[in-house]
Amino acid sequence: MPQVAAPGTVDPDLDSLTSDELDRLDLGVIGLDPTGRILVFNDAASALSGLSREAVLGRNYFREIAPGTNTPGFFGRFLSGHRRGAFDERFEFVFGRMPQPLRARVRLHSGQAHGWLTIEPLESLGVGAPREAVMAAIDSRFRAEPVDPGLCEREPIHIPGSIQPNAVMLAADPETLTVVANSTNAGEILPAGDPLPIGRPLAAVLPLPFIDVIRARLASGTLGDGRSVRRTLRLDGGTSYHAVAHAHAGRLIVELERAPENPDDFAEARQTDTELAVARLRAAETLAGAARIAALEIRALTGFESVLVYRFDVDWNGEAIAEDKDAEWGRSLFGLRFPASDIPAQARALYTKAKSRFVVDRDSVPVPLVASADAGNAPVDLTFAQHRTLSPIHLEYQRNLGVNGSMSISIMVENRLWGLMIGHHRRPHYVAPETRAAATVLTDAFAMRVQEIEARSLWAERQAHLDTEGRLVRELTRADDFVSALTAGPVTILDLFGATGAGIVTGGRVTLIGTAPPEAAVLGIAAWLRDRLGTATSFASSAFTIDLPAAAPYREIASGVLAISVGEARETLLLWFRPEVPSTVTWGGDPRKPVLAGSGPVAVLPRRSFERWVEERTGFAAPWAPWQVSLAESLAEAVDGVVLRQRRKIDELTGLLAEKEKLLIQKDILTREIDHRVKNSLQIVSSFLQMQRRQIADADARQAFSDTSARVMSVARVHDSLYQAERIEEVDLGQTIESLCKDLAGIAGEGHAVDLTAETGLMVPYRKAVALSLIATELVTNAFKYGARVPGEGRVEVTVSGAGSGTVKLRVCDDGVGLPDGWENKPRGTGLGMKLIRAMLDQINARLEVANTPGACFTVTTT
Ligand code: BLA
């Protein structure tokens, strides 16, 4: 036990002094019953504590009057002393605030009738450099000009250079295990007169088995990243210490705090308490229910006057979503919101690594860490240290909030800082190590339950949405028009995301469903959104009319918008609208003024007022969840796919069409080419026939050659017409017959003429044209042969005319003497001509009428 010798002073025999004599002592003297109830309180004790005798008599000194002493290191010694019978304990203690921090020599000893506590003041202390600065800034009054809350984020809270006085810290080189830094109170764990551990091997101050464990864990690399090894050690003649060792940033750090001798002395949590609490948490069905149970169980376990479940929103503002507190404490923070700057970014980052912080006494004087000269000046990184002193600015915040002892445990959900389990106590509040561990376990159990509850409801909601999306995509793949597929079917985009209005904007075309702003306004919103989107595919806002005043008139129906652009072209937007949720948000203080200006080394201070500050919120809709945005994006991709597919189909068809046209043109050219060649061949055949005719003496044979030549010619004419025609299947009959007649007249020789009257543009199919040409050839050559009154001077009249609906008339009349009766049975010439005519008439389903007018007149009518 580090006993402080009191040179020159002899301890007075308190049992023998009267109360007047006690009052005359410079020493604070307090008489206590075995539970700590105050029986005697002398004047010096009154002066030191600032409390009158009347105010304290009968009350528990450790628990009620000086709760900073309600720790194993003070009250614990008193309790174990009583258990042993006679006791006399001397140690140094720093009283946090009485009203100035005071370093004092303390003696606890048993007397005849009751126990004694004496307090001998050694020195009045400053509050520690950082707090000194804060206090100075407060004293110099606040400056009113606006300050930057961002300054809060720059405080390097992981290297405060000090720890809370409830523990002793040793920092060693992890290679050599030589102590390179210690807290200045490290003498507490050593026998009186021992030198401070700094520069000594760790093994010289801590038991070897513990050193061996540390060595093994260091070697296996299992002491870093927040992992630690915990043991209860007996040091300095048997006092129990709770030791925690961890490695971080090139240091092995050991923290030692006096352990409660008896679990009941400081209401240590038992495993069964924890297990029962976890079971109750697991049974909670809703988030609010789980939060309520967590607050209640953790308060029961830790004894804080108030426990809050504090939840962060996406912007790191927070809200107290559950509170369990002492009914006697009028203040309630339940339902209040706090701005993100109250817990700055570097603190949140640290809390995702190190999971818990406990402050016994906000006003306790931090114990500095000193380093050996050869270890360099690098401050010890206390990120994972349990007894790191918290930011003096935050402690000031706690003071403004009326909080002294406190706790905060990180609630981690899916590896993200979801919130904090916060404990508040109006006075100092010690929580035993086992209890702290239990509170952390319970908080983890709560986090898991949150994860389960959130995941379950999210899963159900997502499943329903995926189903809807699936049906929409099926519609899309079936429909030609994606807009109607998404807005007009049995399922529409309005069935997604709890939106009350939705729409599709494609270029200048707007299709709306549900309750949405009018088309013109939506076009304006779409233009603004395209701008906002830039190269992004999605834009989601729960309060877009704040940035787009033009849309403000519609905020009742559309305060929130989710917009997704479709495809590369970004021409199409899918839109969802959500209505305004009229709401008030109650902040714990004005969130626009989170900081006050400090001065000197302290530039910012936390606000002092936590008065309810009600913000009327207009223009806010329920926020869009990230999964909803990504689901909307996947729908847009599906739309893009379908639109693309349609475009591809059209492209394909256009390609095919072009190909066909090309083929058609080629075929046309080919056919014409063939017709041309056929015509040429026929002309050659015809010429041969003419040539042979000339070499034949027999008149009939000559005539036969001549007739055949004419027939071949007529077919050649048709092919010539075909070759020249615009359309390949049809020929201009008038033109064909005209050329034919000229040929025939030419073949027949001088004196033969044809008077032709032909309707122009009378298009007939090729087959019909061939047949009619052959018929015309027969009739005209016959007329030349037999119909002339003066042989060799016949005139023939040919008429080609249409008679509607495809009917064609061909008339061939001569100016001869007419046909004799019964001419059909006594054919002129060989009769071959007439046979050919009949065959042709049959082929094209035509009729032949014959009359003498007085010359022979033949009329062919096709149907
Ligand atoms: C830390 N601020 C914190 C912490 C809480 C709050 C819970 C964590 C403390 C811990 O882990 O023990 C704030 N406390 C709250 C809130 C409630 C509460 C919102 O009980 C409501 C129920 N704080 C300020 C300003 C600054 C600031 C203006 O308000 C800076 C200028 C700083 N807060 C600040 C810092 C920390 C902090 C630096 C980190 C403390 C530390 O871990 O060292």
Boltz pocket constraint, residues with backbone or C-beta under 6 A from the ligand:
constraints:
  - pocket:
      binder: B
      contacts: [[A, 149], [A, 151], [A, 152], [A, 153], [A, 155], [A, 157], [A, 308], [A, 310], [A, 318], [A, 320], [A, 333], [A, 338], [A, 339], [A, 341], [A, 342], [A, 343], [A, 344], [A, 347], [A, 357], [A, 358], [A, 389], [A, 390], [A, 391], [A, 393], [A, 394], [A, 397], [A, 406], [A, 407], [A, 408], [A, 409], [A, 420], [A, 422], [A, 594], [A, 595], [A, 596], [A, 604], [A, 605], [A, 606], [A, 607]]
      max_distance: 6.0
